[in-house]
Amino acid sequence: MFNTAKSLEIAYTKLAHWYKDVEQSGFRAFNTIANTITLNYISILNYFINRSTNASAESFNAKIKAFRAQFRGVKNIEFFLFRLTTIFA
């Protein structure tokens, strides 16, 4: 869907067809993901408005978590924020 759909309307149609196919398949394992997609389809389809994702924010969050884990937690928040800005800014 993400590679072939050129517009929001086409992506919405493809997502609806996928959901219908999942319902008709009878696989219970897909029910959880189908429900998640039903609840978040507007956010998912926002990708097709300007083809952007939050991947860079997720990557930055992963770097912060790894940095924090390296020092086994944060005791001085001011110094932690200072280090983040000097390393990642």
Distance bins in CASP14 RR format, pairs under 12 A and 6 or more apart:
PFRMAT RR
TARGET T0000
AUTHOR 0000-0000-0000
RMODE 2
METHOD distances of the structure
MODEL  1
1 7 0 0 0 0 0 1 0 0 0 0 0
1 8 0 0 0 0 0 1 0 0 0 0 0
1 10 0 0 0 0 1 0 0 0 0 0 0
1 11 1 0 1 0 0 0 0 0 0 0 0
1 12 0 0 0 0 1 0 0 0 0 0 0
1 13 0 0 0 0 1 0 0 0 0 0 0
1 14 1 0 1 0 0 0 0 0 0 0 0
1 15 1 0 0 1 0 0 0 0 0 0 0
1 16 0 0 0 0 0 1 0 0 0 0 0
1 17 0 0 0 0 1 0 0 0 0 0 0
1 18 1 0 0 1 0 0 0 0 0 0 0
1 19 0 0 0 0 0 1 0 0 0 0 0
1 37 0 0 0 0 0 1 0 0 0 0 0
1 41 0 0 0 0 0 1 0 0 0 0 0
1 44 0 0 0 0 1 0 0 0 0 0 0
1 45 0 0 0 0 1 0 0 0 0 0 0
1 47 0 0 0 0 1 0 0 0 0 0 0
1 48 0 0 0 0 1 0 0 0 0 0 0
2 10 0 0 0 0 0 1 0 0 0 0 0
2 11 1 0 0 1 0 0 0 0 0 0 0
2 14 0 0 0 0 1 0 0 0 0 0 0
2 15 0 0 0 0 0 1 0 0 0 0 0
2 18 0 0 0 0 0 1 0 0 0 0 0
2 44 0 0 0 0 1 0 0 0 0 0 0
2 45 0 0 0 0 0 1 0 0 0 0 0
2 47 1 0 0 1 0 0 0 0 0 0 0
2 48 0 0 0 0 1 0 0 0 0 0 0
2 51 0 0 0 0 1 0 0 0 0 0 0
2 53 0 0 0 0 1 0 0 0 0 0 0
3 10 0 0 0 0 0 1 0 0 0 0 0
3 11 0 0 0 0 0 1 0 0 0 0 0
3 14 0 0 0 0 0 1 0 0 0 0 0
3 47 0 0 0 0 0 1 0 0 0 0 0
3 48 0 0 0 0 0 1 0 0 0 0 0
3 51 0 0 0 0 0 1 0 0 0 0 0
4 10 0 0 0 0 1 0 0 0 0 0 0
4 11 0 0 0 0 1 0 0 0 0 0 0
4 13 0 0 0 0 0 1 0 0 0 0 0
4 14 1 0 0 1 0 0 0 0 0 0 0
4 48 0 0 0 0 0 1 0 0 0 0 0
5 11 1 1 0 0 0 0 0 0 0 0 0
5 12 0 0 0 0 1 0 0 0 0 0 0
5 13 0 0 0 0 1 0 0 0 0 0 0
5 14 1 0 1 0 0 0 0 0 0 0 0
5 15 0 0 0 0 1 0 0 0 0 0 0
5 16 0 0 0 0 0 1 0 0 0 0 0
5 17 0 0 0 0 0 1 0 0 0 0 0
5 18 0 0 0 0 0 1 0 0 0 0 0
5 44 0 0 0 0 0 1 0 0 0 0 0
5 45 0 0 0 0 1 0 0 0 0 0 0
5 47 0 0 0 0 1 0 0 0 0 0 0
5 48 1 0 0 1 0 0 0 0 0 0 0
5 51 0 0 0 0 0 1 0 0 0 0 0
6 13 0 0 0 0 0 1 0 0 0 0 0
6 14 0 0 0 0 0 1 0 0 0 0 0
6 48 0 0 0 0 1 0 0 0 0 0 0
6 51 0 0 0 0 0 1 0 0 0 0 0
7 13 0 0 0 0 1 0 0 0 0 0 0
7 14 0 0 0 0 0 1 0 0 0 0 0
7 45 0 0 0 0 0 1 0 0 0 0 0
7 47 0 0 0 0 0 1 0 0 0 0 0
7 48 1 0 0 1 0 0 0 0 0 0 0
7 49 0 0 0 0 1 0 0 0 0 0 0
7 51 0 0 0 0 0 1 0 0 0 0 0
8 14 0 0 0 0 0 1 0 0 0 0 0
8 15 0 0 0 0 0 1 0 0 0 0 0
8 41 0 0 0 0 0 1 0 0 0 0 0
8 42 0 0 0 0 0 1 0 0 0 0 0
8 44 0 0 0 0 0 1 0 0 0 0 0
8 45 1 0 1 0 0 0 0 0 0 0 0
8 46 0 0 0 0 1 0 0 0 0 0 0
8 47 0 0 0 0 1 0 0 0 0 0 0
8 48 1 0 1 0 0 0 0 0 0 0 0
8 49 1 0 0 1 0 0 0 0 0 0 0
8 50 0 0 0 0 0 1 0 0 0 0 0
8 51 0 0 0 0 0 1 0 0 0 0 0
9 15 0 0 0 0 0 1 0 0 0 0 0
9 16 0 0 0 0 0 1 0 0 0 0 0
9 45 0 0 0 0 1 0 0 0 0 0 0
9 48 0 0 0 0 1 0 0 0 0 0 0
9 49 0 0 0 0 0 1 0 0 0 0 0
10 16 0 0 0 0 0 1 0 0 0 0 0
10 17 0 0 0 0 0 1 0 0 0 0 0
10 45 0 0 0 0 0 1 0 0 0 0 0
10 48 0 0 0 0 1 0 0 0 0 0 0
11 17 0 0 0 0 0 1 0 0 0 0 0
11 18 0 0 0 0 0 1 0 0 0 0 0
11 41 0 0 0 0 1 0 0 0 0 0 0
11 42 0 0 0 0 0 1 0 0 0 0 0
11 44 0 0 0 0 1 0 0 0 0 0 0
11 45 1 0 1 0 0 0 0 0 0 0 0
11 46 0 0 0 0 0 1 0 0 0 0 0
11 47 1 0 0 1 0 0 0 0 0 0 0
11 48 1 0 1 0 0 0 0 0 0 0 0
11 49 0 0 0 0 0 1 0 0 0 0 0
11 51 0 0 0 0 0 1 0 0 0 0 0
12 18 0 0 0 0 0 1 0 0 0 0 0
12 19 0 0 0 0 0 1 0 0 0 0 0
12 37 0 0 0 0 0 1 0 0 0 0 0
12 41 1 0 0 1 0 0 0 0 0 0 0
12 42 0 0 0 0 1 0 0 0 0 0 0
12 44 0 0 0 0 1 0 0 0 0 0 0
12 45 1 0 1 0 0 0 0 0 0 0 0
12 46 0 0 0 0 0 1 0 0 0 0 0
12 47 0 0 0 0 0 1 0 0 0 0 0
12 48 0 0 0 0 1 0 0 0 0 0 0
12 49 0 0 0 0 0 1 0 0 0 0 0
13 19 0 0 0 0 0 1 0 0 0 0 0
13 20 0 0 0 0 0 1 0 0 0 0 0
13 41 0 0 0 0 0 1 0 0 0 0 0
13 45 0 0 0 0 0 1 0 0 0 0 0
13 48 0 0 0 0 0 1 0 0 0 0 0
14 20 0 0 0 0 0 1 0 0 0 0 0
14 21 0 0 0 0 0 1 0 0 0 0 0
14 37 0 0 0 0 0 1 0 0 0 0 0
14 41 0 0 0 0 0 1 0 0 0 0 0
14 44 0 0 0 0 0 1 0 0 0 0 0
14 45 0 0 0 0 0 1 0 0 0 0 0
14 48 0 0 0 0 0 1 0 0 0 0 0
15 21 0 0 0 0 0 1 0 0 0 0 0
15 22 0 0 0 0 0 1 0 0 0 0 0
15 34 0 0 0 0 0 1 0 0 0 0 0
15 37 1 0 0 1 0 0 0 0 0 0 0
15 38 0 0 0 0 1 0 0 0 0 0 0
15 40 0 0 0 0 0 1 0 0 0 0 0
15 41 1 0 0 1 0 0 0 0 0 0 0
15 42 0 0 0 0 0 1 0 0 0 0 0
15 43 0 0 0 0 0 1 0 0 0 0 0
15 44 1 0 0 1 0 0 0 0 0 0 0
15 45 1 0 0 1 0 0 0 0 0 0 0
15 47 0 0 0 0 0 1 0 0 0 0 0
15 48 0 0 0 0 0 1 0 0 0 0 0
16 22 0 0 0 0 0 1 0 0 0 0 0
16 23 0 0 0 0 0 1 0 0 0 0 0
16 34 0 0 0 0 0 1 0 0 0 0 0
16 37 0 0 0 0 0 1 0 0 0 0 0
16 38 0 0 0 0 0 1 0 0 0 0 0
16 41 0 0 0 0 1 0 0 0 0 0 0
16 45 0 0 0 0 0 1 0 0 0 0 0
17 23 0 0 0 0 0 1 0 0 0 0 0
17 24 0 0 0 0 0 1 0 0 0 0 0
18 24 0 0 0 0 0 1 0 0 0 0 0
18 25 0 0 0 0 0 1 0 0 0 0 0
18 30 0 0 0 0 1 0 0 0 0 0 0
18 33 0 0 0 0 0 1 0 0 0 0 0
18 34 0 0 0 0 1 0 0 0 0 0 0
18 37 0 0 0 0 1 0 0 0 0 0 0
18 38 0 0 0 0 0 1 0 0 0 0 0
18 41 0 0 0 0 0 1 0 0 0 0 0
18 44 0 0 0 0 0 1 0 0 0 0 0
19 25 0 0 0 0 0 1 0 0 0 0 0
19 30 0 0 0 0 1 0 0 0 0 0 0
19 31 0 0 0 0 0 1 0 0 0 0 0
19 33 0 0 0 0 0 1 0 0 0 0 0
19 34 1 0 1 0 0 0 0 0 0 0 0
19 35 0 0 0 0 0 1 0 0 0 0 0
19 36 0 0 0 0 0 1 0 0 0 0 0
19 37 1 0 0 1 0 0 0 0 0 0 0
19 38 1 0 0 1 0 0 0 0 0 0 0
19 41 0 0 0 0 1 0 0 0 0 0 0
19 44 0 0 0 0 0 1 0 0 0 0 0
20 26 0 0 0 0 0 1 0 0 0 0 0
20 30 0 0 0 0 0 1 0 0 0 0 0
20 34 0 0 0 0 0 1 0 0 0 0 0
20 38 0 0 0 0 0 1 0 0 0 0 0
21 27 0 0 0 0 0 1 0 0 0 0 0
21 30 0 0 0 0 1 0 0 0 0 0 0
21 34 0 0 0 0 0 1 0 0 0 0 0
22 28 0 0 0 0 0 1 0 0 0 0 0
22 29 0 0 0 0 1 0 0 0 0 0 0
22 30 1 0 1 0 0 0 0 0 0 0 0
22 31 0 0 0 0 1 0 0 0 0 0 0
22 32 0 0 0 0 0 1 0 0 0 0 0
22 33 0 0 0 0 1 0 0 0 0 0 0
22 34 1 0 1 0 0 0 0 0 0 0 0
22 35 0 0 0 0 0 1 0 0 0 0 0
22 36 0 0 0 0 0 1 0 0 0 0 0
22 37 0 0 0 0 1 0 0 0 0 0 0
22 38 0 0 0 0 0 1 0 0 0 0 0
23 30 0 0 0 0 1 0 0 0 0 0 0
23 31 0 0 0 0 1 0 0 0 0 0 0
23 34 1 0 0 1 0 0 0 0 0 0 0
23 35 0 0 0 0 0 1 0 0 0 0 0
23 37 0 0 0 0 0 1 0 0 0 0 0
23 38 0 0 0 0 0 1 0 0 0 0 0
24 30 0 0 0 0 0 1 0 0 0 0 0
24 34 0 0 0 0 0 1 0 0 0 0 0
25 31 0 0 0 0 0 1 0 0 0 0 0
25 34 0 0 0 0 0 1 0 0 0 0 0
26 34 0 0 0 0 0 1 0 0 0 0 0
27 33 0 0 0 0 0 1 0 0 0 0 0
27 34 0 0 0 0 1 0 0 0 0 0 0
28 34 0 0 0 0 0 1 0 0 0 0 0
28 35 0 0 0 0 0 1 0 0 0 0 0
30 36 0 0 0 0 0 1 0 0 0 0 0
30 37 0 0 0 0 1 0 0 0 0 0 0
30 38 0 0 0 0 0 1 0 0 0 0 0
31 37 0 0 0 0 0 1 0 0 0 0 0
31 38 0 0 0 0 0 1 0 0 0 0 0
32 38 0 0 0 0 0 1 0 0 0 0 0
32 39 0 0 0 0 0 1 0 0 0 0 0
33 39 0 0 0 0 0 1 0 0 0 0 0
33 40 0 0 0 0 0 1 0 0 0 0 0
33 41 0 0 0 0 0 1 0 0 0 0 0
33 44 0 0 0 0 0 1 0 0 0 0 0
34 40 0 0 0 0 0 1 0 0 0 0 0
34 41 0 0 0 0 0 1 0 0 0 0 0
35 41 0 0 0 0 0 1 0 0 0 0 0
36 43 0 0 0 0 0 1 0 0 0 0 0
36 44 0 0 0 0 1 0 0 0 0 0 0
37 43 0 0 0 0 1 0 0 0 0 0 0
37 44 1 0 0 1 0 0 0 0 0 0 0
37 45 0 0 0 0 0 1 0 0 0 0 0
38 44 0 0 0 0 0 1 0 0 0 0 0
40 46 0 0 0 0 1 0 0 0 0 0 0
40 47 0 0 0 0 0 1 0 0 0 0 0
41 47 0 0 0 0 0 1 0 0 0 0 0
41 48 0 0 0 0 0 1 0 0 0 0 0
42 48 0 0 0 0 0 1 0 0 0 0 0
42 49 0 0 0 0 0 1 0 0 0 0 0
43 49 0 0 0 0 0 1 0 0 0 0 0
43 53 0 0 0 0 0 1 0 0 0 0 0
43 54 0 0 0 0 1 0 0 0 0 0 0
44 53 0 0 0 0 0 1 0 0 0 0 0
44 54 0 0 0 0 0 1 0 0 0 0 0
45 51 0 0 0 0 0 1 0 0 0 0 0
46 52 0 0 0 0 1 0 0 0 0 0 0
46 53 0 0 0 0 1 0 0 0 0 0 0
46 54 0 0 0 0 0 1 0 0 0 0 0
47 53 1 0 0 1 0 0 0 0 0 0 0
47 54 0 0 0 0 1 0 0 0 0 0 0
47 55 0 0 0 0 0 1 0 0 0 0 0
53 59 0 0 0 0 0 1 0 0 0 0 0
54 60 0 0 0 0 1 0 0 0 0 0 0
54 61 0 0 0 0 1 0 0 0 0 0 0
55 61 0 0 0 0 0 1 0 0 0 0 0
55 62 0 0 0 0 0 1 0 0 0 0 0
56 62 0 0 0 0 0 1 0 0 0 0 0
56 63 0 0 0 0 0 1 0 0 0 0 0
56 88 0 0 0 0 0 1 0 0 0 0 0
57 63 0 0 0 0 0 1 0 0 0 0 0
57 64 0 0 0 0 0 1 0 0 0 0 0
58 64 0 0 0 0 0 1 0 0 0 0 0
58 65 0 0 0 0 0 1 0 0 0 0 0
59 65 0 0 0 0 0 1 0 0 0 0 0
59 66 0 0 0 0 0 1 0 0 0 0 0
59 88 0 0 0 0 0 1 0 0 0 0 0
60 66 0 0 0 0 0 1 0 0 0 0 0
60 67 0 0 0 0 0 1 0 0 0 0 0
60 84 0 0 0 0 1 0 0 0 0 0 0
60 87 0 0 0 0 0 1 0 0 0 0 0
60 88 1 0 0 1 0 0 0 0 0 0 0
60 89 0 0 0 0 0 1 0 0 0 0 0
61 67 0 0 0 0 0 1 0 0 0 0 0
61 68 0 0 0 0 0 1 0 0 0 0 0
61 84 0 0 0 0 0 1 0 0 0 0 0
61 88 0 0 0 0 0 1 0 0 0 0 0
62 68 0 0 0 0 0 1 0 0 0 0 0
62 69 0 0 0 0 0 1 0 0 0 0 0
62 88 0 0 0 0 0 1 0 0 0 0 0
63 69 0 0 0 0 0 1 0 0 0 0 0
63 70 0 0 0 0 0 1 0 0 0 0 0
63 84 0 0 0 0 1 0 0 0 0 0 0
63 87 0 0 0 0 1 0 0 0 0 0 0
63 88 1 0 0 1 0 0 0 0 0 0 0
63 89 0 0 0 0 0 1 0 0 0 0 0
64 70 0 0 0 0 0 1 0 0 0 0 0
64 71 0 0 0 0 0 1 0 0 0 0 0
64 73 0 0 0 0 0 1 0 0 0 0 0
64 74 0 0 0 0 0 1 0 0 0 0 0
64 80 0 0 0 0 1 0 0 0 0 0 0
64 81 0 0 0 0 0 1 0 0 0 0 0
64 83 0 0 0 0 0 1 0 0 0 0 0
64 84 1 0 0 1 0 0 0 0 0 0 0
64 85 0 0 0 0 0 1 0 0 0 0 0
64 87 0 0 0 0 0 1 0 0 0 0 0
64 88 1 0 0 1 0 0 0 0 0 0 0
65 71 0 0 0 0 0 1 0 0 0 0 0
65 73 0 0 0 0 0 1 0 0 0 0 0
65 74 0 0 0 0 0 1 0 0 0 0 0
65 84 0 0 0 0 0 1 0 0 0 0 0
66 73 0 0 0 0 0 1 0 0 0 0 0
66 84 0 0 0 0 0 1 0 0 0 0 0
66 87 0 0 0 0 0 1 0 0 0 0 0
66 88 0 0 0 0 0 1 0 0 0 0 0
67 73 0 0 0 0 1 0 0 0 0 0 0
67 74 0 0 0 0 1 0 0 0 0 0 0
67 80 0 0 0 0 1 0 0 0 0 0 0
67 81 0 0 0 0 0 1 0 0 0 0 0
67 83 1 0 0 1 0 0 0 0 0 0 0
67 84 1 0 0 1 0 0 0 0 0 0 0
67 85 0 0 0 0 0 1 0 0 0 0 0
67 86 0 0 0 0 0 1 0 0 0 0 0
67 87 1 0 0 1 0 0 0 0 0 0 0
67 88 0 0 0 0 1 0 0 0 0 0 0
68 74 1 0 1 0 0 0 0 0 0 0 0
68 75 0 0 0 0 0 1 0 0 0 0 0
68 77 0 0 0 0 0 1 0 0 0 0 0
68 80 1 0 0 1 0 0 0 0 0 0 0
68 81 0 0 0 0 0 1 0 0 0 0 0
68 83 0 0 0 0 0 1 0 0 0 0 0
68 84 0 0 0 0 1 0 0 0 0 0 0
70 80 0 0 0 0 0 1 0 0 0 0 0
70 83 0 0 0 0 0 1 0 0 0 0 0
70 87 0 0 0 0 0 1 0 0 0 0 0
71 79 0 0 0 0 0 1 0 0 0 0 0
71 80 0 0 0 0 1 0 0 0 0 0 0
71 83 0 0 0 0 1 0 0 0 0 0 0
71 84 0 0 0 0 0 1 0 0 0 0 0
73 79 0 0 0 0 0 1 0 0 0 0 0
73 80 0 0 0 0 1 0 0 0 0 0 0
74 80 1 0 1 0 0 0 0 0 0 0 0
74 81 0 0 0 0 1 0 0 0 0 0 0
74 82 0 0 0 0 0 1 0 0 0 0 0
74 83 0 0 0 0 1 0 0 0 0 0 0
74 84 0 0 0 0 0 1 0 0 0 0 0
76 82 0 0 0 0 1 0 0 0 0 0 0
76 83 0 0 0 0 1 0 0 0 0 0 0
77 83 0 0 0 0 0 1 0 0 0 0 0
77 84 0 0 0 0 0 1 0 0 0 0 0
78 84 0 0 0 0 0 1 0 0 0 0 0
78 85 0 0 0 0 0 1 0 0 0 0 0
79 85 0 0 0 0 0 1 0 0 0 0 0
79 86 0 0 0 0 0 1 0 0 0 0 0
80 86 0 0 0 0 0 1 0 0 0 0 0
80 87 0 0 0 0 0 1 0 0 0 0 0
80 88 0 0 0 0 0 1 0 0 0 0 0
81 87 0 0 0 0 0 1 0 0 0 0 0
81 88 0 0 0 0 0 1 0 0 0 0 0
81 89 0 0 0 0 0 1 0 0 0 0 0
82 88 0 0 0 0 0 1 0 0 0 0 0
82 89 0 0 0 0 0 1 0 0 0 0 0
83 89 0 0 0 0 0 1 0 0 0 0 0
END
